[in-house]
């Protein structure tokens, strides 16, 4: 945090971002990102939490939960095809993991 403050303060004092980038050993793009963040939020503190896009499977969440409960023995690829979900089996795996669902094979199904 201290580095961000010093870098932004130096730019505010009128030093060119390219010179400040060399002096503090950060990229010029990083300086522009910090300045944009300050303009947007009024602060230069790092953003908190997930800032990525919403999972493409979020609209299908309830159907996926029901499918897992009704037929837990399906593979990811089978479940993805059966429900006609967008993405691939890895997309489904990542969504299930994010939602806290683990798929364990029972001793009977082995």
C-alpha positions as a Markdown table, in Angstrom:
| # | Residue | x | y | z |
|---|---|---|---|---|
| 1 | Unk | 0.0 | 0.0 | 0.0 |
| 2 | Unk | 2.9 | 2.4 | 0.8 |
| 3 | Unk | 4.3 | 1.9 | -2.7 |
| 4 | Unk | 1.0 | 2.8 | -4.3 |
| 5 | Unk | 0.8 | 6.0 | -2.2 |
| 6 | Unk | 4.4 | 7.0 | -3.0 |
| 7 | Unk | 4.0 | 6.3 | -6.7 |
| 8 | Unk | 0.6 | 8.2 | -7.0 |
| 9 | Unk | 1.9 | 11.1 | -5.0 |
| 10 | Unk | 5.0 | 11.4 | -7.2 |
| 11 | Unk | 2.7 | 11.5 | -10.3 |
| 12 | Unk | 0.5 | 14.1 | -8.6 |
| 13 | Unk | 3.6 | 16.3 | -8.0 |
| 14 | Unk | 4.0 | 16.4 | -11.8 |
| 15 | Unk | 6.6 | 13.7 | -12.5 |
| 16 | Unk | 6.0 | 11.8 | -15.8 |
| 17 | Unk | 4.6 | 8.3 | -15.3 |
| 18 | Unk | 7.4 | 6.8 | -17.4 |
| 19 | Unk | 10.0 | 8.3 | -15.1 |
| 20 | Unk | 8.1 | 7.3 | -11.9 |
| 21 | Unk | 7.8 | 3.8 | -13.3 |
| 22 | Unk | 11.5 | 3.5 | -13.7 |
| 23 | Unk | 12.3 | 5.0 | -10.4 |
| 24 | Unk | 9.9 | 2.7 | -8.4 |
| 25 | Unk | 10.4 | -0.3 | -10.7 |
| 26 | Unk | 6.8 | -0.8 | -11.6 |
| 27 | Unk | 5.2 | -0.7 | -15.1 |
| 28 | Unk | 3.8 | 2.4 | -16.5 |
| 29 | Unk | 0.5 | 0.5 | -17.0 |
| 30 | Unk | 0.4 | -0.3 | -13.3 |
| 31 | Unk | 0.6 | 3.5 | -12.6 |
| 32 | Unk | -2.2 | 4.2 | -15.0 |
| 33 | Unk | -4.3 | 1.4 | -13.4 |
| 34 | Unk | -3.8 | 2.9 | -10.0 |
| 35 | Unk | -4.8 | 6.4 | -11.2 |
| 36 | Unk | -7.9 | 5.0 | -12.9 |
| 37 | Unk | -8.8 | 3.1 | -9.7 |
| 38 | Unk | -8.5 | 6.3 | -7.7 |
| 39 | Unk | -10.6 | 8.2 | -10.2 |
| 40 | Unk | -13.3 | 5.5 | -10.1 |
| 41 | Unk | -13.4 | 4.7 | -6.4 |
| 42 | Unk | -11.6 | 7.7 | -4.7 |
| 43 | Unk | -9.0 | 5.3 | -3.2 |
| 44 | Unk | -6.0 | 3.3 | -4.4 |
| 45 | Unk | -6.6 | 0.3 | -2.1 |
| 46 | Unk | -6.8 | -3.0 | -4.0 |
| 47 | Unk | -10.2 | -4.2 | -5.0 |
| 48 | Unk | -11.8 | -6.9 | -2.7 |
| 49 | Unk | -13.3 | -10.2 | -3.7 |
| 50 | Unk | -14.0 | -11.7 | -7.1 |
| 51 | Unk | -14.0 | -9.1 | -9.8 |
| 52 | Unk | -14.2 | -11.6 | -12.7 |
| 53 | Unk | -17.2 | -12.3 | -14.8 |
| 54 | Unk | -20.2 | -14.3 | -13.5 |
| 55 | Unk | -20.1 | -18.0 | -14.1 |
| 56 | Unk | -21.8 | -18.9 | -17.4 |
| 57 | Unk | -23.6 | -21.8 | -15.5 |
| 58 | Unk | -25.1 | -19.5 | -12.8 |
| 59 | Unk | -28.5 | -19.4 | -14.7 |
| 60 | Unk | -28.5 | -23.2 | -14.7 |
| 61 | Unk | -27.6 | -23.6 | -11.0 |
| 62 | Unk | -30.9 | -25.1 | -9.7 |
| 63 | Unk | -31.1 | -27.6 | -12.6 |
| 64 | Unk | -27.5 | -28.7 | -11.9 |
| 65 | Unk | -28.2 | -29.1 | -8.2 |
| 66 | Unk | -31.3 | -31.2 | -8.9 |
| 67 | Unk | -29.4 | -33.3 | -11.4 |
| 68 | Unk | -26.6 | -34.0 | -8.9 |
| 69 | Unk | -29.2 | -35.0 | -6.2 |
| 70 | Unk | -31.3 | -37.1 | -8.6 |
| 71 | Unk | -28.4 | -38.9 | -10.3 |
| 72 | Unk | -25.1 | -38.5 | -8.5 |
| 73 | Unk | -23.3 | -41.2 | -10.5 |
| 74 | Unk | -23.1 | -39.2 | -13.8 |
| 75 | Unk | -19.7 | -38.1 | -15.0 |
| 76 | Unk | -19.2 | -34.4 | -15.6 |
| 77 | Unk | -19.3 | -34.9 | -19.4 |
| 78 | Unk | -22.5 | -36.9 | -19.2 |
| 79 | Unk | -24.2 | -34.3 | -16.9 |
| 80 | Unk | -23.1 | -31.5 | -19.2 |
| 81 | Unk | -24.6 | -33.2 | -22.3 |
| 82 | Unk | -27.7 | -34.3 | -20.5 |
| 83 | Unk | -28.5 | -30.8 | -19.3 |
| 84 | Unk | -27.3 | -29.1 | -22.5 |
| 85 | Unk | -25.1 | -26.8 | -20.6 |
| 86 | Unk | -22.8 | -24.2 | -22.2 |
| 87 | Unk | -19.0 | -24.7 | -21.9 |
| 88 | Unk | -17.2 | -27.9 | -21.3 |
| 89 | Unk | -16.8 | -30.4 | -18.4 |
| 90 | Unk | -14.1 | -28.3 | -16.8 |
| 91 | Unk | -16.6 | -25.3 | -16.7 |
| 92 | Unk | -19.0 | -27.5 | -14.9 |
| 93 | Unk | -16.3 | -28.8 | -12.5 |
| 94 | Unk | -15.2 | -25.2 | -11.7 |
| 95 | Unk | -18.8 | -24.2 | -11.0 |
| 96 | Unk | -19.5 | -27.1 | -8.8 |
| 97 | Unk | -16.4 | -26.5 | -6.8 |
| 98 | Unk | -17.3 | -22.8 | -6.5 |
| 99 | Unk | -20.7 | -23.8 | -5.2 |
| 100 | Unk | -19.2 | -26.2 | -2.7 |
| 101 | Unk | -20.5 | -29.4 | -4.3 |
| 102 | Unk | -18.1 | -32.4 | -4.5 |
| 103 | Unk | -18.9 | -35.4 | -6.6 |
| 104 | Unk | -17.6 | -38.6 | -4.9 |
| 105 | Unk | -18.1 | -42.0 | -6.3 |
| 106 | Unk | -19.7 | -44.5 | -3.9 |
| 107 | Unk | -18.2 | -47.9 | -3.4 |
| 108 | Unk | -21.3 | -49.4 | -5.1 |
| 109 | Unk | -20.7 | -47.5 | -8.3 |
| 110 | Unk | -17.0 | -48.5 | -8.7 |
